[in-house]
Amino acid sequence: MAAPSPANQPPQAANNRLSTTGPAATGKKTNSPTTPTPALSAVDINAARTALGSLPTRGFSPNVPKYDRNEFGKPWSDDVTVDGGHNGCDTRNDILARDLTDVEFKPAKRNCIVTKGKLNDPYTNTTIEFKRGRKSSDLIPIDHVVALGDAWYSGAYQWDADRRRNFANDPINLQATNRESNTQKSAKNAAEWLPPNTAYQCEYVGRQITIKSTYGLSVTPAEKNAMEKVLATCS
């Protein structure tokens, strides 16, 4: 698990590199079939347990300002210094290109706009077809693994605007999923919501711990307890 990063420069893992390149003439990129991310290895589970024990815990504070999505900047901004920033493509399309297979792009748009693809959704262990359109695009939203509202009350209210904008667009905290799961989760933490695909809960909690450790965020006692219970089931 990474240590908290400097103010505006969270560290990036090599396996989170985004790729938005491909044959622009056809606007199509075909990825190899993928399956939902497997559960963490035993070594990673041990690291997650250690990192969870190091996260600060918090109670209710009446002095924290009310959460406002606008505090995290314009949604899917490319004007960030995290992985994928300033690549000429908005963050939503970056994540669709990363998480979908059989991806097709809008021609002559630098492979920035995803028009079709297939999502193997780790939250539900289902396959979802994506087709860009006014009534179909929002069937696959991009989830903040650590919700922005949760991050706000976990310490992000103290950050500057650049750090909050980075967090909202950092690929390590983003996952394409289905609309129902995204809506049900909303701003809930691990004590209040876990993916319905139980096989992914170890990975999900591990990702949350990594993100909170990386950004120096806190957990509530109930959240920490819920995470410990999930990690106890992982092997």
C-alpha atoms as one frame of an Amber mdcrd trajectory, in Angstrom:
protein
   0.000   0.000   0.000   1.306   3.422  -0.908   1.912   6.130   1.643  -0.057
   9.383   1.435   1.174  11.430  -1.488   2.211  15.071  -1.746  -0.562  17.601
  -2.067  -1.314  17.449  -5.779   0.705  14.509  -7.057  -0.723  11.115  -5.965
   1.501   8.216  -7.066   0.337   6.113  -9.998   0.728   2.352 -10.401   2.136
   1.107 -13.684  -0.768  -1.299 -14.219  -3.210   1.604 -14.154  -1.793   3.190
 -17.314  -4.505   4.214 -19.736  -4.298   3.517 -23.439  -6.300   5.594 -25.864
  -4.349   4.745 -28.962  -5.588   2.629 -31.854  -6.325   2.547 -35.589  -7.913
   5.936 -36.085  -8.781   5.208 -39.694 -11.384   2.644 -38.659 -12.167   4.041
 -35.238 -12.056   0.511 -33.811  -9.909  -1.210 -31.243 -10.492  -4.829 -30.333
  -9.301  -5.874 -26.883  -8.751  -9.412 -25.667 -11.733 -10.814 -23.733 -11.446
 -10.113 -20.027 -13.046 -11.372 -16.855 -13.803  -9.472 -13.657 -10.681  -8.675
 -11.673  -9.840 -11.637  -9.418  -9.701 -11.396  -5.639  -6.507 -10.087  -4.090
  -3.659 -12.500  -3.508  -2.722 -13.492   0.032   0.180 -11.020  -0.055  -2.115
  -8.202  -1.114  -4.649  -9.141   1.547  -1.953  -8.923   4.201  -0.904  -5.541
   2.838  -4.541  -4.395   2.880  -4.949  -5.491   6.484  -1.782  -3.644   7.462
  -2.800  -0.489   5.619  -6.308  -0.590   7.096  -4.805  -0.669  10.564  -2.875
   2.489   9.730  -5.840   4.485   8.441  -7.077   7.194  10.822 -10.591   6.740
  12.193 -13.072   9.552  12.596 -16.357  10.302  14.280 -18.992  12.869  13.425
 -17.782  16.459  13.324 -20.235  19.347  13.090 -17.453  21.555  11.734 -17.108
  19.776   8.372 -18.793  21.776   5.568 -21.606  20.067   3.693 -20.504  18.022
   0.680 -20.920  19.687  -2.713 -19.992  17.841  -5.938 -18.836  21.149  -7.430
 -15.935  21.166  -4.970 -14.339  18.384  -7.055 -14.353  20.411 -10.264 -15.958
  19.858 -13.635 -16.863  16.170 -14.105 -14.388  14.106 -16.145 -11.903  16.924
 -16.583  -8.730  16.219 -18.555  -7.048  19.128 -16.760  -5.446  16.933 -14.085
  -1.985  15.661 -13.214  -2.973  12.044 -12.470  -2.550   9.217 -14.976  -4.388
  10.014 -18.217  -4.462  13.730 -17.571  -3.796  16.136 -20.453  -4.064  13.352
 -23.036  -6.756  15.192 -24.985  -9.556  12.807 -23.927 -12.062  13.271 -21.111
 -11.778  10.932 -18.129 -15.068   9.113 -18.718 -13.994   7.982 -22.180 -10.541
   7.069 -20.859 -12.145   4.687 -18.358 -14.595   3.249 -20.882 -11.639   2.537
 -23.191  -9.792   0.855 -20.310 -12.642  -1.216 -18.847 -14.587  -2.262 -21.956
 -13.634  -4.908 -24.495 -14.335  -4.908 -28.247 -14.124  -1.129 -28.097 -15.006
   1.051 -31.076 -14.234   4.758 -31.281 -15.794   7.628 -33.157 -13.679   8.088
 -36.317 -11.436  11.131 -36.651 -11.655  11.903 -32.907  -8.176  10.659 -31.893
  -9.753   7.539 -30.411 -11.186   9.654 -27.608 -14.907   8.964 -27.936 -16.030
   5.408 -27.247 -19.065   4.475 -29.321 -19.414   0.748 -28.635 -18.029  -1.935
 -26.375 -18.746  -4.665 -23.874 -18.347  -4.447 -20.100 -17.630  -7.465 -17.924
 -18.978  -5.737 -14.826 -17.040  -6.793 -11.697 -19.690  -5.413  -9.324 -22.413
  -7.739 -10.648 -20.475 -10.359 -12.639 -22.659  -9.636 -15.660 -21.905  -8.599
 -19.237 -23.330  -5.296 -20.456 -23.346  -4.047 -24.030 -22.432  -0.378 -24.450
 -23.649   1.764 -27.312 -23.178   5.505 -27.238 -26.460   7.411 -27.454 -28.713
   9.820 -25.605 -30.787   7.013 -24.073 -28.118   4.318 -23.806 -24.843   5.927
 -22.710 -25.828   6.209 -19.054 -26.459   2.457 -18.815 -22.734   2.247 -18.005
 -21.749   4.998 -15.558 -18.281   5.401 -14.059 -18.218   4.728 -10.332 -15.886
   6.419  -7.877 -14.684   3.407  -5.881 -14.305   5.712  -2.894 -17.318   7.946
  -3.446 -16.667  11.664  -3.617 -19.106  12.302  -0.769 -17.339   9.718   1.373
 -13.958  11.215   0.462 -15.192  14.693   1.392 -16.084  13.690   4.950 -12.959
  11.484   5.147 -10.705  14.508   4.754 -11.051  15.879   1.220 -12.866  18.943
   2.547  -9.431  20.138   3.688  -7.796  19.769   0.250  -7.256  22.435  -2.366
  -9.171  22.462  -5.634  -6.391  20.804  -7.674  -6.092  17.831  -5.340  -9.866
  17.303  -5.289 -10.023  17.489  -9.089  -7.189  14.959  -9.326  -8.973  12.598
  -6.951 -12.230  12.778  -8.911 -10.405  11.800 -12.122  -7.771   9.382 -10.844
  -8.045   6.009 -12.649  -7.205   4.113  -9.461 -10.531   5.375  -8.059 -12.690
   4.776 -11.144 -14.597   1.721 -12.362 -17.151   1.307 -15.147 -20.204  -0.531
 -13.833 -23.960  -0.783 -14.302 -26.431   1.971 -13.524 -28.289   0.095 -10.801
 -25.171  -0.577  -8.727 -23.934   2.981  -9.186 -27.297   4.361  -8.030 -27.605
   2.001  -5.069 -24.087   2.767  -3.877 -24.326   6.563  -4.233 -22.019   8.006
  -1.540 -22.057   4.943   0.722 -18.922   3.507   2.289 -18.129  -0.184   2.824
 -20.262  -0.369   5.970 -23.297   0.649   3.923 -22.752  -0.958   0.509 -20.695
  -3.722  -1.071 -20.843  -5.088  -4.634 -23.537  -7.766  -5.037 -20.898  -9.993
  -6.657 -19.450 -11.453  -3.465 -16.428 -12.793  -5.363 -15.360  -9.203  -6.011
 -15.796  -7.850  -2.482 -12.220  -8.622  -1.429 -10.845  -6.740  -4.432 -13.315
  -3.883  -3.924 -12.419  -3.383  -0.269  -8.732  -3.740  -1.097  -9.075  -1.001
  -3.716 -10.837   1.277  -1.249  -8.102   0.772   1.331  -5.404   1.457  -1.273
  -7.134   4.653  -2.367  -7.711   5.922   1.161  -4.127   5.078   2.116  -2.763
   6.773  -1.012  -4.714   9.969  -0.394  -4.494  10.001   3.404  -8.238   9.624
   3.989  -9.939   8.309   7.121 -12.529   5.622   7.860 -15.405   5.496  10.334
 -15.352   2.793  13.031 -18.278   1.017  11.322 -16.522   1.209   7.950 -13.299
  -0.195   9.380 -15.212  -3.036  11.019 -16.980  -3.872   7.745 -13.671  -3.880
   5.877 -12.084  -6.157   8.467 -14.989  -8.613   8.133 -14.584  -8.736   4.350
 -10.798  -9.170   4.563 -11.295 -12.018   7.031 -13.073 -13.956   4.263 -10.287
 -13.447   1.716  -7.623 -16.012   0.973
